[in-house]
């Protein structure tokens, strides 16, 4: 997340990113580290939302197993967002500012870690998260955001096409 390096571009208002799949909300992510002044003029911040403690499991086309039924390996990982038809045309990040202190988005880069079913021995499979981040897209249009309609939009959709 890049904040424009311009006068009054930084904000102290909370900005959130809603992760949408085909218009349905999967998760709301706060773009905020309590120990940092996050979205200040010219700031570049990386927000890492990965792993089982940070992301719930949100299936797409893979049906849930009935209660009390297990499978080894499970037909889906224990966490993460499934995009069974890929992310292009299905993923939207909706930025939402929660205050009237204007923020100017400069650039948003999206990277993901995929979770794949892998052989862990000659006869065992397990879901494992990639160790590397994979680049997906960048949205580079400058956008002013604020709950004050004279300063900018309250919400802005970043659509992966």
C-alpha positions, 0 to 999 in steps of 0.5 A, a space after each residue: 500500500 503506497 500513500 501519495 507523496 503530496 501535501 495532505 495525502 496522508 491520513 489518520 483515519 482507518 482504511 480497510 480493505 474488503 476482500 470480495 469474491 464475485 461480490 460476496 465479502 470474504 473478509 475485512 482487513 484493517 490497513 493499520 498497525 497499532 505501533 505505526 503511523 501507517 498511511 502517512 505522506 509517501 509511506 509504503 506499508 506491507 500488510 501480511 494477512 496469511 496463515 491459519 491465525 489470520 485468514 479463515 477458510 472460505 470455500 468457493 466450489 468445494 463443498 464442505 464435509 458434513 459435521 463429524 465427517 473427516 477425510 485424509 487429506 481434507 478436500 480443502 485446506 484449513 484456511 485461506 480463500 478458494 478461487 476455483 475459477 481463478 482470481 481474474 474477474 472474481 476478486 475485488 479489493 474494496 478500499 473503505 475509509 472510516 473518517 474525514 481525514 483525506 487519504 490519497 492512494 498512490 499504488 496498491 500491489 497485491 501478492 498472494 501465497 497459494 496453498 497446494 496439496 503436496 506429497 509429504 512422503 511417498 504415500 501422504 498428501 498435505 495442504 502446504 502454503 507456498 513459502 514465497 509471495 507471488 505477484 498478482 497485480 498493481 493498481 496505480 491510479 491516484 484516488 482521494 478518499 474521505 467520508 467528506 464527499 468534497 474530498 473524495 470517495 468513501 469506497 473504491 473498488 480495485 477489480 482484478 481483471 
